[in-house]
């Protein structure tokens, strides 16, 4: 049995219960869509190309 754990929505900071909330890690469909919109508008960027050393899991 999975125990309910509490997290914060990455968009608004509201409490989210895992695994109970269907929009996890977001608190609502609205926050989920706002985050998707931010990605599509280019607000989030990957700082550099991924290199082999990033995948090795070292320091």
N, C-alpha and C positions, 0 to 999 in steps of 0.2 A: 504494500500500500504506500502510495506517495503522500508524504506529509505536505500540507499547504505551507508555502513559504511566501514571505512578503518582500516585494521589490518596489522600486519607484519607477514610474513611467519616465522614459528618457526624454520625452517631449515636454511634459508639464509638471512632473514631479509627484503626481498623485500616487497613492498606494495601489499596488497591483498584487493580486494573489495568484501564485502559481501552484498548481496547474488549473485552478478554477476559472480564471478569466480567459475567454476565448481569443482576446486580442493581444495576449501576452507577446512581447514585453510591454506593450502599450496598454493604457487604461481604457481606451475606447477606439472605436472605428475612426472617429474624428482625428485623434492624435496619430493613429497609424497612417491615415491619408495625408496629414500635414507633413509627416516625416518623408513619405514617398514623394510628395511635391517638392520638398527641399532637395532631395536627390535629383529630381528631374530638372530643377532650376539651376543645378550646379553649385548649391550652397555647401555641399560636402565634397571634398576632394581627397583622393589618395595622394599622399605627398611625393611618392616616388614609385618607380616600377618595383615589383617584387623581385627579389634576388634569391638565388639558391640558399644563401646563408639564413634568410628569413624563414625558410621552410624546415631548417634543421632543428629548431627548437632549443638552440643553445642560448648562451648569455646574450 
